[in-house]
Amino acid sequence: MSTTPTSGSVTEYRRTEDQVDTSQRFQPVPGAPALDQELLTLNMGPHHPATHGVLRLLVTLEAEVVRDIKPIIGYVHTGIEKTAEDKSYWKAIPVIERMDYLAYYFNAYAFCGATETLLGVEVPKRAQYLRVIHMELNRIMSHLVWLGTSMLDLGAVTVWWYCFREREKILDLFEYSSGQRMHTRYIQVGGVADDIPAGWEAKLREFIADMPGRIDQYLDLLNRNEIALRRLKNVCPLDEETLLGLGVTGPLLRASGNPWDLRKAMPYCSYEDFTFKIPVGSRGDNWDRFAVRMQEMKESVKIIEQALDGLPEGPWITEDRKVALPPRHELATSMEALIHHFKLVTEGFRVPPGEVYFPIEGPRGEYGCFVRSDGSSKPARVHMRDPSFVNLQATNPMAKDAYIADLIATLAMMDPVLGGVDR
């Protein structure tokens, strides 16, 4: 994996200097008994507010210090991959969206992108830009949920209310463009479900004009908050080499200084048309994980603004009638269009035999979809590379020998979503 960034694409997110001294935080207690006499093993979860989902952590403690930790998964039991294999490509999209329930546009795009690659379908430029706009809005929304819930774990309740104020505005935009606030099924094979409605662009521009200032408000609340600083800075760092060895991607990897981002390294969906930076950290601690995501939201705003300014004219879905539904107005006047609509919705379209892996950069890292086709209207195999599943491997090396309170903060900074893990 090459980690050489595009020239000018990386920025160091400078953090506010402070006088927090954490050099003594993990020193053993003088005169403490031997470890094998004072170890306590307990379960955290699977139902616990600090686990951010139905996650079970088997934690071995020496007093308040974590000596071993094992994530145990499998409590959601969704079976989404096998469910998708029993449905036509057309009907699998709503199922796939519900895996990582905070990144539904990314779920849908990874699956549709893999299917489009097998079909050889060319997606219109306008549809690509609309996909980028909605995915970057989804990235901001996911980071807002992460920030709000993580600060609740640290006791900063006010930040949660501020984050969800902006999240509601994004969900309103999703409802305006698709009819649904979550799991929108807006991204389709060949494009998007519909063009943006009148007035939607104006509302979006109003949002992106306000959002950078809102992010600065969150930072003002936390940058000089002594409690937040002590819970995040120099806490549970992990180096780049270890993270790469575990397959960790996304903000957790970039916090260690590695600028790997698929939007730059392997551009897709016209991301090469946009100018944006890749925020990276230097120490790989909880503060860097926090700071990288904060700056990523600002970069997402820049991408959305560029996509709006350069939004091409033209169709919003492919004109290949073997794949796309006919225009709605034709259904009342054309029997051929009505039959075609019925056949696509019921039986679906057939995909040539083959297999493909389609990776994209989600809010939590590399989200990839593997699809194998046997030539029928149903995928023979669907498998997802969910970043939360892979990133959980880093829980032990991150939190080992830290306090149990720091384990809570570290798990929050990892931002796992168990819907994707237990797919």
C-alpha positions in Angstrom: 0.0 0.0 0.0 1.5 3.3 -1.1 1.2 6.1 1.4 2.6 8.8 -0.7 0.0 11.6 -0.9 -0.9 13.8 -3.8 1.2 16.9 -3.7 -0.3 19.5 -1.5 -3.0 17.1 -0.3 -1.9 16.7 3.3 -2.3 19.1 6.2 -1.1 18.8 9.7 -4.0 19.6 12.1 -2.3 21.7 14.7 -3.6 21.4 18.2 -3.8 23.9 21.0 -0.8 23.5 23.3 -1.6 23.0 26.9 0.1 22.1 30.2 -1.5 18.7 30.6 1.1 16.3 32.1 0.2 12.7 31.5 3.7 11.2 31.9 2.7 9.5 35.2 -0.7 8.2 34.3 0.2 4.5 33.9 2.7 4.1 36.8 2.1 1.0 39.0 0.9 1.5 42.5 3.8 1.2 45.0 3.6 -1.9 47.1 0.8 -3.4 45.0 0.4 -7.2 45.1 1.7 -9.3 42.2 -0.5 -9.2 39.1 -1.6 -12.8 39.2 -3.1 -12.2 42.6 -5.1 -9.1 41.8 -6.6 -9.6 38.3 -10.3 -9.2 37.8 -12.1 -10.2 34.6 -15.4 -8.6 33.8 -17.8 -8.1 31.0 -18.6 -4.7 29.6 -21.7 -5.1 27.5 -23.2 -6.3 25.3 -25.7 -3.8 26.5 -23.8 -0.8 27.9 -24.1 2.9 26.9 -20.4 3.3 26.4 -20.0 0.4 23.9 -21.8 2.4 21.1 -23.8 -0.7 20.0 -24.3 -4.3 21.0 -20.6 -4.9 21.6 -19.2 -7.1 24.4 -15.8 -6.4 25.8 -14.1 -9.0 28.0 -11.8 -6.9 30.1 -9.1 -8.0 32.5 -8.2 -5.4 35.1 -5.5 -4.8 37.7 -7.3 -2.3 39.9 -8.4 0.3 37.4 -5.7 -0.6 34.8 -6.6 -2.6 31.7 -4.2 -5.6 31.3 -6.1 -7.4 28.6 -9.2 -6.8 26.5 -11.1 -8.9 24.0 -13.9 -7.6 21.8 -16.7 -10.2 21.3 -19.1 -9.6 18.5 -22.1 -11.3 16.9 -25.0 -10.1 19.0 -26.9 -8.2 16.2 -27.3 -11.3 13.9 -28.4 -9.4 10.8 -27.3 -11.8 8.1 -27.5 -9.0 5.5 -25.0 -10.5 3.1 -26.9 -13.8 2.7 -30.2 -11.9 2.5 -28.8 -9.8 -0.4 -27.8 -13.0 -2.2 -31.4 -14.1 -2.1 -32.7 -10.9 -3.7 -32.3 -9.3 -7.1 -29.7 -6.6 -7.5 -32.5 -4.1 -7.6 -34.0 -5.3 -4.3 -30.7 -5.8 -2.4 -30.0 -2.1 -2.2 -32.3 -1.3 0.8 -30.9 -4.3 2.6 -27.3 -3.3 2.1 -28.0 0.3 3.3 -28.9 -0.9 6.7 -25.5 -2.4 7.6 -23.6 0.6 8.8 -26.7 2.6 9.7 -24.8 5.8 9.9 -23.3 5.5 6.4 -26.2 4.3 4.3 -25.1 6.3 1.2 -21.7 4.7 1.3 -23.2 1.2 1.8 -25.4 1.7 -1.3 -22.7 3.3 -3.4 -20.2 0.5 -2.8 -22.8 -2.2 -3.8 -24.0 -0.2 -6.8 -20.5 0.7 -7.9 -19.5 -3.0 -7.9 -22.7 -3.9 -9.8 -22.0 -1.1 -12.4 -18.5 -2.4 -12.9 -19.8 -5.8 -13.7 -22.4 -4.4 -16.0 -20.1 -1.9 -17.7 -22.6 0.9 -17.1 -21.3 4.5 -17.5 -22.8 6.7 -14.8 -23.7 10.3 -16.0 -21.5 13.0 -14.7 -24.4 14.8 -13.0 -25.3 11.6 -11.1 -21.7 11.3 -10.0 -21.6 14.8 -8.5 -25.0 14.2 -6.8 -23.6 11.1 -5.3 -20.5 13.0 -4.0 -22.7 15.7 -2.5 -24.9 13.2 -0.6 -22.0 11.0 0.5 -20.1 14.0 1.9 -23.2 15.2 3.7 -23.5 11.7 5.1 -19.8 11.8 6.2 -20.5 15.0 8.1 -23.7 13.5 9.7 -21.8 10.4 10.8 -19.0 12.5 12.3 -21.6 14.6 14.1 -23.1 11.5 15.7 -19.7 10.3 16.7 -18.7 13.6 18.2 -22.0 14.1 20.2 -22.0 10.6 21.6 -18.3 10.5 22.3 -18.5 13.8 24.3 -21.4 12.3 26.3 -19.0 9.6 27.3 -16.6 12.3 28.6 -19.3 14.2 30.3 -19.6 17.1 27.8 -23.4 16.9 27.4 -23.7 20.3 25.7 -21.7 19.2 22.6 -24.3 16.5 22.0 -27.1 19.0 21.7 -25.1 21.2 19.3 -24.1 18.3 17.1 -27.6 16.9 16.7 -28.8 20.4 15.8 -26.7 20.2 12.7 -27.5 16.6 12.1 -31.2 17.3 11.9 -30.5 19.9 9.2 -28.7 17.2 7.1 -31.5 14.7 7.6 -34.0 17.3 6.5 -31.9 17.7 3.3 -31.9 13.9 2.8 -35.7 13.9 3.2 -36.1 16.8 0.8 -34.1 15.0 -2.0 -35.3 11.4 -1.5 -38.4 11.4 0.7 -36.6 9.6 3.6 -34.4 10.9 6.4 -32.5 7.6 6.8 -31.9 4.6 4.5 -33.0 6.7 1.5 -32.3 4.3 -1.4 -31.3 7.5 -3.3 -28.3 5.9 -5.0 -29.4 3.4 -7.7 -27.5 1.2 -10.2 -26.7 3.6 -13.0 -27.1 6.9 -11.1 -29.5 8.3 -8.5 -33.2 7.9 -7.9 -34.2 11.4 -8.9 -32.8 14.9 -9.7 -32.6 17.3 -6.8 -35.9 19.2 -6.3 -36.3 23.0 -6.7 -35.1 24.9 -3.6 -32.8 22.0 -2.4 -29.6 23.7 -3.6 -30.5 26.9 -1.8 -31.1 25.1 1.5 -27.8 23.2 1.1 -25.8 26.3 0.4 -27.3 27.9 3.5 -26.2 24.8 5.5 -22.6 24.8 4.2 -22.3 28.5 4.8 -23.0 27.9 8.5 -21.3 24.6 9.1 -17.6 25.7 9.3 -18.6 28.2 12.1 -20.5 25.4 13.9 -17.4 23.2 13.8 -15.4 26.1 15.3 -18.0 26.3 18.1 -17.5 22.6 18.9 -13.7 23.2 19.0 -14.2 26.3 21.3 -16.1 24.1 23.7 -13.4 21.4 23.8 -10.0 22.9 22.9 -9.5 24.4 26.3 -11.7 22.1 28.3 -9.3 20.6 30.9 -11.4 17.5 31.4 -11.5 16.7 27.6 -7.8 17.5 27.2 -6.8 15.1 30.0 -9.1 12.4 28.6 -7.8 12.6 25.0 -4.3 14.0 24.8 -1.4 11.5 25.0 -4.0 8.8 25.8 -3.8 5.3 24.1 -1.6 6.2 21.2 -0.9 3.6 18.5 1.8 3.8 15.9 1.3 3.7 12.1 3.2 0.3 11.6 0.9 -1.5 14.1 -2.2 0.0 12.6 -1.2 -1.0 9.1 -0.4 -4.5 10.3 -3.9 -4.8 11.6 -5.5 -3.5 8.4 -6.9 -0.3 10.2 -7.9 2.4 7.8 -9.7 5.8 7.9 -9.4 8.5 10.6 -7.7 6.0 13.0 -4.8 5.4 10.5 -4.6 9.1 9.5 -4.3 10.1 13.1 -1.0 8.3 13.2 0.4 10.4 10.3 -0.4 8.1 7.4 -2.4 10.1 4.7 -4.0 7.1 3.0 -7.5 8.1 1.7 -9.1 6.3 -1.2 -10.6 9.5 -2.5 -7.1 10.7 -3.3 -5.2 7.4 -3.7 -7.7 5.7 -6.0 -10.2 8.4 -7.1 -13.7 7.3 -7.9 -17.0 9.0 -8.6 -15.2 12.1 -10.0 -13.4 12.9 -6.7 -10.4 13.8 -8.9 -12.3 16.9 -9.9 -12.3 18.4 -6.4 -9.6 20.1 -4.4 -9.4 19.0 -0.7 -6.8 18.2 1.9 -6.3 15.0 3.9 -6.0 15.8 7.6 -3.4 13.8 9.5 -2.1 13.7 13.1 1.3 13.2 14.5 1.0 11.2 17.7 -1.8 8.8 16.9 -3.5 9.4 20.3 -7.1 10.1 21.1 -6.7 13.8 20.5 -5.4 13.2 17.0 -8.3 10.9 16.3 -10.6 13.6 17.5 -8.8 16.4 15.5 -8.7 14.5 12.2 -12.4 14.0 12.2 -13.1 17.6 13.1 -11.0 18.8 10.2 -12.5 16.2 7.8 -15.9 17.8 8.3 -14.5 21.1 7.1 -12.9 19.4 4.1 -16.3 17.7 3.3 -17.9 21.2 3.3 -15.4 22.3 0.7 -16.0 19.3 -1.5 -19.8 19.9 -1.4 -19.4 23.5 -2.3 -17.2 22.7 -5.3 -19.6 20.0 -6.5 -22.5 22.4 -6.3 -20.6 25.1 -8.2 -19.6 22.7 -10.9 -22.7 20.5 -11.0 -23.1 19.4 -14.7 -26.3 19.5 -16.6 -27.6 16.3 -18.1 -29.3 13.1 -17.0 -29.2 11.9 -13.4 -29.3 8.2 -14.3 -28.0 6.1 -17.1 -30.1 5.9 -20.3 -29.5 2.2 -20.5 -33.1 0.9 -20.3 -31.9 -2.6 -19.4 -30.8 -1.2 -16.1 -32.7 2.0 -15.3 -36.4 2.4 -14.8 -38.2 4.3 -17.5 -39.2 7.9 -16.8 -42.4 8.0 -14.7 -44.3 10.1 -17.2 -44.0 7.4 -19.8 -45.8 4.8 -17.7 -49.2 6.4 -18.4 -48.7 6.5 -22.2 -46.4 3.6 -23.1 -47.2 -0.1 -22.7 -43.6 -0.9 -23.4 -42.4 1.3 -20.6 -45.0 -0.2 -18.2 -43.9 -3.7 -19.0 -40.2 -2.8 -18.7 -40.9 -1.1 -15.3 -42.7 -4.2 -14.1 -40.0 -6.6 -15.2 -37.2 -4.6 -13.6 -39.0 -4.2 -10.3 -40.1 -7.9 -10.1 -37.4 -9.9 -11.8 -34.6 -7.4 -12.0 -31.8 -7.2 -14.6 -29.2 -9.8 -15.4 -25.6 -9.2 -14.7 -22.8 -10.8 -16.8 -20.8 -13.5 -15.0 -17.7 -12.2 -13.1 -16.5 -10.9 -9.8 -15.3 -7.5 -8.6 -14.2 -5.7 -5.4 -15.2 -2.1 -5.2 -13.5 0.0 -2.4 -14.5 3.5 -1.2 -13.6 5.8 1.7 -16.3 5.8 4.3 -16.5 7.7 7.5 -14.8 5.0 9.4 -12.3 3.8 6.7 -12.2 1.6 3.7 -15.6 0.2 3.0 -15.5 -2.4 0.2 -18.1 -4.5 -1.6 -17.2 -7.8 -3.3 -19.9 -9.1 -5.7 -19.7 -12.3 -7.7 -22.2 -12.8 -10.5 -23.3 -16.1 -12.1 -25.2 -14.4 -14.9 -28.6 -14.4 -13.2 -30.6 -11.5 -11.7 -29.4 -12.3 -8.2 -25.8 -12.0 -6.9 -24.1 -15.3 -6.3 -22.0 -13.9 -3.5 -22.0 -10.6 -1.7 -19.3 -9.8 0.9 -18.6 -6.5 2.6 -15.3 -5.2 4.1 -16.7 -3.1 6.9 -14.1 -0.8 8.5 -15.6 -1.1 12.0 -15.0 -4.9 11.9 -11.4 -4.5 11.0 -10.7 -1.5 13.2 -11.9 -3.3 16.4 -8.8 -5.4 16.2 -6.9 -2.4 17.4 -8.8 -2.2 20.7 -6.4 -4.4 22.6 -3.1 -2.7 21.6 -4.7 0.8 22.0 -6.2 0.3 25.5 -3.8 -2.2 27.1 -2.2 -0.8 30.2 -4.5 2.2 30.2 -7.1 3.1 32.8 -10.6 1.7 32.3 -11.9 5.3 32.0 -9.4 5.8 29.1 -10.8 2.6 27.5 -14.2 4.2 27.4 -12.7 7.3 25.7 -10.7 5.3 23.3 -13.6 3.1 22.3 -15.6 6.4 21.6 -12.7 7.7 19.4 -12.7 4.4 17.5 -16.3 5.1 16.4 -17.4 1.5 15.7 -20.9 0.8 14.3 -22.0 -2.7 15.2 -24.6 -2.9 12.4 -21.7 -3.1 10.0 -19.6 -5.5 12.2 -22.4 -8.1 12.6 -23.6 -8.0 9.0 
